[in-house]
Amino acid sequence: MAELPPGRTGTPIAVPKGGFPRDLEGAILELKRERNALVLAHYYQNDEVQDLADVVGDSLALAQAAQTSGDCEVIAFCGVLFMAETAKILNPEKKVVVPDLQAGCSLADGCPTEEFKAFVADHPGAAVLTYMNSHAEIKAMSDLICTSSNAVKMVREFEGQPLIFAPDRHLARWVAREAGRSDIIAWPGACIVHEQFSARGLAQLKIEHPDAEVLAHPECEEAVLAQADFIASTTGIIRRAVDSPSKTLIVATEDGVFHQIRRSAPEKTLLQAPGIDESCACNQCPYMRLNSLEKLYLCLLDLEPEVTVPEPVRLAALRPIERMLALS
């Protein structure tokens, strides 16, 4: 597993008095009913967390689920912090809680507010298209938000206009090519998981499995994407894996997606694209894996940690998010 940066060690589990219930899954389901809670989980969560969620999806699907969350009073977000912030931006009247506040994101953390503000100021007249993997303050400076599943469509909303894309440089490069843009101004960020895949290791694995289809996320480096048969968002990868005529699939994204693929296509052989460091499971996001059933139980029990967004920031970020959801 890729390493967390200093200060992101994860919140220790505070064992409740009397310990955890023997039937932890049943206790979580009961708390969901008592709290009138909606549990959202990203595909990169541990299998058991995905199985207890009301909605499992990628960033776009979870934002849409948050937008249409109905009469629930609590949203428990099993993902990373920027996703929970988006749920709060869309639902200021609801309590949004997370299993672990330390579950951040290398892309979001690598785009500090003041530095990005100066970056935007250095490119007057440029519109700002921001990837969902960003903090609320960055979204508040944006004209439009995108996810990997709709980024190409969102770029095309700015035909003939200078465009800043943040914070993932690899996604920016791929989207620019797909949209026929050579002038996108990219913030130099990257995902610590998707940067770990080894182009050389992938080439060797393809030799060993010549009939395998390679599926890759556009956050991967160019040398990895050049070897892919299919490039798509997390949801797109899952759908392709299920529909592909290939019986063996090499997957270059976080291996949390394997759970959903196996549920729909148990006959497929799934191979992880090799990492640069062969000694670790570098395709597992250390932020996502901070969440657990125990922490989900505690956050529903105590209704904390709670995610809040200052109202001026929320209102400024709401506009580009709602625009994205309308266009999607």
C-alpha positions as CSV (number, residue, x, y, z in Angstrom):
1,M,0.0,0.0,0.0
2,A,1.3,3.5,-0.8
3,E,2.4,5.4,2.2
4,L,0.5,8.3,3.9
5,P,2.3,11.6,4.2
6,P,3.5,12.7,7.6
7,G,0.5,13.9,9.8
8,R,-2.0,11.6,7.9
9,T,-1.6,8.5,10.2
10,G,-5.3,7.8,10.6
11,T,-7.5,8.2,13.7
12,P,-7.0,5.5,16.3
13,I,-10.1,3.4,16.9
14,A,-11.7,4.4,20.3
15,V,-13.2,1.1,21.5
16,P,-16.5,1.8,23.1
17,K,-17.3,0.8,26.7
18,G,-18.2,-2.9,26.6
19,G,-16.5,-3.3,23.2
20,F,-18.0,-3.5,19.8
21,P,-21.2,-5.5,19.1
22,R,-20.6,-9.1,18.2
23,D,-22.7,-8.6,15.1
24,L,-21.1,-5.4,13.9
25,E,-22.8,-5.4,10.5
26,G,-26.2,-5.8,12.1
27,A,-25.5,-3.0,14.6
28,I,-24.5,-0.7,11.7
29,L,-27.7,-1.5,9.9
30,E,-29.7,-0.8,13.1
31,L,-27.9,2.5,13.6
32,K,-28.7,3.5,10.0
33,R,-32.4,3.1,10.7
34,E,-32.2,4.9,14.1
35,R,-30.3,7.8,12.7
36,N,-32.3,7.9,9.4
37,A,-28.9,7.8,7.7
38,L,-27.8,7.3,4.2
39,V,-24.4,5.5,3.8
40,L,-22.4,6.3,0.7
41,A,-19.3,4.4,-0.2
42,H,-16.7,4.8,-3.0
43,Y,-15.6,1.8,-5.0
44,Y,-12.1,2.1,-3.4
45,Q,-13.5,1.2,0.1
46,N,-12.9,-2.2,1.7
47,D,-15.3,-4.9,0.5
48,E,-17.2,-5.1,3.7
49,V,-17.8,-1.3,3.8
50,Q,-19.1,-1.5,0.2
51,D,-21.5,-4.3,1.1
52,L,-23.2,-2.2,3.9
53,A,-23.6,1.0,1.9
54,D,-26.8,2.2,0.4
55,V,-25.0,3.5,-2.6
56,V,-21.6,2.5,-4.0
57,G,-20.1,4.5,-6.8
58,D,-17.5,6.8,-8.2
59,S,-17.3,10.5,-7.4
60,L,-19.9,11.5,-9.9
61,A,-22.4,8.9,-8.8
62,L,-21.9,9.7,-5.2
63,A,-22.4,13.4,-5.8
64,Q,-25.6,12.6,-7.6
65,A,-26.7,10.4,-4.7
66,A,-25.9,13.2,-2.3
67,Q,-27.9,15.6,-4.4
68,T,-31.0,13.4,-4.3
69,S,-30.6,12.1,-0.8
70,G,-34.2,12.6,0.0
71,D,-35.5,12.9,3.6
72,C,-32.5,11.3,5.3
73,E,-31.1,13.3,8.2
74,V,-27.6,12.0,8.2
75,I,-25.1,11.2,5.4
76,A,-22.3,8.9,6.4
77,F,-19.7,9.2,3.7
78,C,-17.2,6.3,3.4
79,G,-14.7,7.7,1.0
80,V,-12.3,10.6,1.4
81,L,-12.8,14.1,2.8
82,F,-13.4,16.0,-0.4
83,M,-16.3,13.7,-1.3
84,A,-17.9,14.3,2.1
85,E,-17.4,18.1,1.6
86,T,-19.3,17.9,-1.7
87,A,-22.1,16.1,0.1
88,K,-22.2,18.9,2.7
89,I,-22.1,21.6,0.0
90,L,-25.2,20.0,-1.6
91,N,-26.9,19.3,1.7
92,P,-26.3,22.1,4.2
93,E,-29.2,21.1,6.3
94,K,-28.1,17.5,6.8
95,K,-25.4,16.2,9.2
96,V,-22.5,14.8,7.2
97,V,-20.2,12.4,9.1
98,V,-17.2,10.4,8.1
99,P,-15.5,7.3,9.6
100,D,-12.1,9.1,9.7
101,L,-11.3,12.8,9.1
102,Q,-7.7,11.8,8.2
103,A,-8.9,10.1,5.0
104,G,-7.7,12.8,2.6
105,C,-6.4,12.7,-0.9
106,S,-3.0,13.4,-2.4
107,L,-4.5,15.4,-5.2
108,A,-6.6,17.6,-2.9
109,D,-3.8,18.1,-0.4
110,G,-1.3,18.8,-3.2
111,C,-3.3,21.9,-4.4
112,P,-3.2,24.4,-1.5
113,T,-5.7,27.3,-1.6
114,E,-3.3,30.2,-1.6
115,E,-0.9,28.7,-4.1
116,F,-3.8,27.8,-6.5
117,K,-5.2,31.4,-6.1
118,A,-1.8,32.7,-7.2
119,F,-1.7,30.2,-10.1
120,V,-5.1,31.4,-11.3
121,A,-4.0,35.0,-11.0
122,D,-1.0,34.3,-13.2
123,H,-3.4,33.3,-16.1
124,P,-5.9,36.2,-16.3
125,G,-8.8,35.4,-18.6
126,A,-8.5,31.6,-18.2
127,A,-11.6,29.7,-17.0
128,V,-11.0,27.1,-14.2
129,L,-12.2,23.5,-14.6
130,T,-11.5,21.6,-11.4
131,Y,-11.5,17.9,-10.8
132,M,-13.7,16.6,-8.1
133,N,-10.6,15.5,-6.2
134,S,-10.1,19.0,-4.6
135,H,-10.9,20.8,-1.4
136,A,-14.0,23.0,-1.1
137,E,-12.0,26.2,-1.2
138,I,-10.5,25.2,-4.6
139,K,-14.0,24.3,-6.0
140,A,-15.1,27.8,-4.8
141,M,-12.5,29.3,-7.2
142,S,-13.8,27.3,-10.2
143,D,-16.1,27.8,-13.1
144,L,-17.0,24.2,-13.4
145,I,-16.3,20.9,-11.7
146,C,-15.6,17.5,-13.4
147,T,-15.0,13.9,-12.6
148,S,-13.0,11.4,-14.7
149,S,-16.2,10.1,-16.2
150,N,-17.3,13.5,-17.6
151,A,-14.1,15.5,-17.8
152,V,-13.9,15.5,-21.7
153,K,-17.5,16.7,-21.9
154,M,-16.8,19.5,-19.4
155,V,-13.7,20.7,-21.2
156,R,-15.8,21.1,-24.3
157,E,-17.9,23.7,-22.5
158,F,-14.9,26.0,-22.8
159,E,-14.3,26.0,-26.6
160,G,-12.1,28.9,-27.7
161,Q,-11.4,29.9,-24.1
162,P,-8.1,29.5,-22.2
163,L,-8.6,26.8,-19.6
164,I,-6.9,25.9,-16.3
165,F,-7.3,22.2,-15.3
166,A,-6.6,21.2,-11.7
167,P,-5.3,19.4,-9.9
168,D,-4.3,16.2,-11.8
169,R,-1.7,16.7,-14.6
170,H,-2.1,13.2,-16.0
171,L,-5.9,13.5,-16.3
172,A,-5.4,16.9,-17.8
173,R,-3.1,15.5,-20.5
174,W,-5.4,12.7,-21.4
175,V,-8.5,14.9,-21.4
176,A,-6.7,17.5,-23.6
177,R,-5.9,14.8,-26.2
178,E,-9.5,13.4,-26.1
179,A,-11.0,16.9,-26.4
180,G,-8.6,18.0,-29.1
181,R,-7.1,20.8,-26.9
182,S,-3.4,21.5,-26.9
183,D,-3.6,24.6,-24.8
184,I,-4.8,23.4,-21.4
185,I,-3.0,24.9,-18.5
186,A,-2.5,22.1,-15.9
187,W,-1.8,22.3,-12.2
188,P,1.1,19.9,-11.6
189,G,-0.7,17.4,-9.2
190,A,-0.8,13.6,-9.3
191,C,-2.5,10.7,-7.5
192,I,-0.1,8.7,-5.4
193,V,-1.8,5.5,-6.3
194,H,-2.1,5.9,-10.1
195,E,1.4,7.2,-10.4
196,Q,2.7,4.0,-8.8
197,F,1.9,1.7,-11.8
198,S,5.0,0.5,-13.7
199,A,5.0,0.8,-17.5
200,R,7.8,-1.7,-17.6
201,G,6.1,-4.2,-15.3
202,L,2.9,-3.8,-17.3
203,A,4.7,-4.6,-20.5
204,Q,6.1,-7.8,-19.0
205,L,2.7,-8.8,-17.6
206,K,1.1,-8.4,-21.1
207,I,3.8,-10.7,-22.5
208,E,2.8,-13.3,-19.8
209,H,-0.9,-12.9,-20.6
210,P,-1.2,-12.1,-24.3
211,D,-5.0,-12.5,-24.4
212,A,-5.6,-10.1,-21.5
213,E,-7.3,-6.8,-22.0
214,V,-5.7,-3.8,-20.2
215,L,-8.0,-1.4,-18.5
216,A,-6.6,1.8,-17.1
217,H,-7.7,5.0,-15.3
218,P,-6.7,8.3,-16.9
219,E,-4.9,9.4,-13.8
220,C,-2.1,6.9,-14.7
221,E,1.1,8.1,-16.4
222,E,1.3,8.4,-20.1
223,A,3.6,5.3,-20.5
224,V,1.0,3.2,-18.8
225,L,-2.0,4.6,-20.7
226,A,-0.1,4.0,-24.0
227,Q,-0.3,0.2,-23.3
228,A,-4.0,0.2,-22.3
229,D,-6.8,-1.2,-24.5
230,F,-9.5,0.7,-22.6
231,I,-9.2,4.0,-20.6
232,A,-12.0,5.2,-18.5
233,S,-13.2,6.3,-15.1
234,T,-13.7,3.9,-12.2
235,T,-17.3,3.2,-13.2
236,G,-16.2,2.8,-16.9
237,I,-13.6,0.3,-15.9
238,I,-16.0,-1.8,-14.0
239,R,-18.6,-1.8,-16.8
240,R,-16.0,-2.7,-19.4
241,A,-14.6,-5.4,-17.2
242,V,-18.0,-7.0,-16.9
243,D,-18.8,-6.6,-20.6
244,S,-15.4,-7.4,-22.1
245,P,-15.1,-10.6,-24.1
246,S,-11.7,-11.1,-22.6
247,K,-11.6,-13.7,-19.8
248,T,-8.4,-12.1,-18.3
249,L,-8.2,-8.5,-17.4
250,I,-5.2,-6.4,-16.3
251,V,-6.5,-3.5,-14.2
252,A,-4.5,-0.3,-13.6
253,T,-6.5,1.4,-10.9
254,E,-7.2,1.0,-7.2
255,D,-8.1,-2.6,-6.6
256,G,-11.2,-1.8,-4.6
257,V,-13.0,-2.1,-8.0
258,F,-12.3,-5.8,-8.0
259,H,-15.1,-6.4,-5.5
260,Q,-17.8,-5.0,-7.8
261,I,-16.4,-6.7,-10.9
262,R,-16.3,-10.1,-9.2
263,R,-19.9,-9.7,-8.1
264,S,-21.1,-9.3,-11.7
265,A,-18.5,-11.4,-13.5
266,P,-17.1,-14.0,-11.1
267,E,-15.7,-16.0,-14.0
268,K,-13.2,-13.3,-15.0
269,T,-9.5,-13.5,-14.0
270,L,-8.4,-10.1,-12.6
271,L,-4.8,-9.1,-12.5
272,Q,-3.4,-6.0,-10.8
273,A,-1.2,-3.9,-12.9
274,P,2.3,-4.1,-11.3
275,G,3.6,-1.2,-9.2
276,I,7.0,0.4,-9.3
277,D,7.7,-1.1,-5.9
278,E,7.1,-4.8,-6.2
279,S,7.3,-5.2,-2.4
280,C,4.0,-3.3,-1.7
281,A,0.4,-3.3,-2.8
282,C,0.8,0.2,-4.1
283,N,-2.4,0.1,-6.0
284,Q,-4.4,0.4,-2.7
285,C,-5.2,4.0,-1.6
286,P,-3.9,4.4,1.9
287,Y,-6.4,7.3,2.5
288,M,-9.5,5.2,1.4
289,R,-8.3,2.2,3.5
290,L,-8.3,4.3,6.7
291,N,-12.1,3.7,6.9
292,S,-13.4,0.5,8.4
293,L,-16.5,-1.1,9.7
294,E,-15.5,-0.2,13.3
295,K,-15.1,3.5,12.4
296,L,-18.3,3.5,10.4
297,Y,-20.1,2.1,13.5
298,L,-18.6,4.7,15.7
299,C,-19.4,7.6,13.4
300,L,-23.1,6.5,13.2
301,L,-23.1,6.0,17.0
302,D,-21.6,9.3,17.9
303,L,-22.5,11.3,14.8
304,E,-19.0,12.5,14.5
305,P,-16.5,13.3,13.1
306,E,-18.8,15.8,11.4
307,V,-17.8,17.6,8.1
308,T,-18.6,21.3,7.8
309,V,-18.0,23.8,5.1
310,P,-18.0,27.6,5.9
311,E,-21.1,29.1,4.3
312,P,-19.3,31.6,2.0
313,V,-17.2,28.8,0.6
314,R,-20.1,26.4,0.4
315,L,-22.2,28.9,-1.7
316,A,-19.2,29.7,-4.0
317,A,-18.5,26.0,-4.5
318,L,-22.2,25.0,-5.0
319,R,-22.5,26.9,-8.3
320,P,-19.8,25.0,-10.3
321,I,-20.9,21.7,-8.7
322,E,-24.6,22.2,-9.6
323,R,-23.5,23.2,-13.1
324,M,-21.6,20.0,-13.5
325,L,-24.5,17.9,-12.2
326,A,-26.9,19.7,-14.6
327,L,-24.6,19.1,-17.6
328,S,-24.1,15.4,-16.6
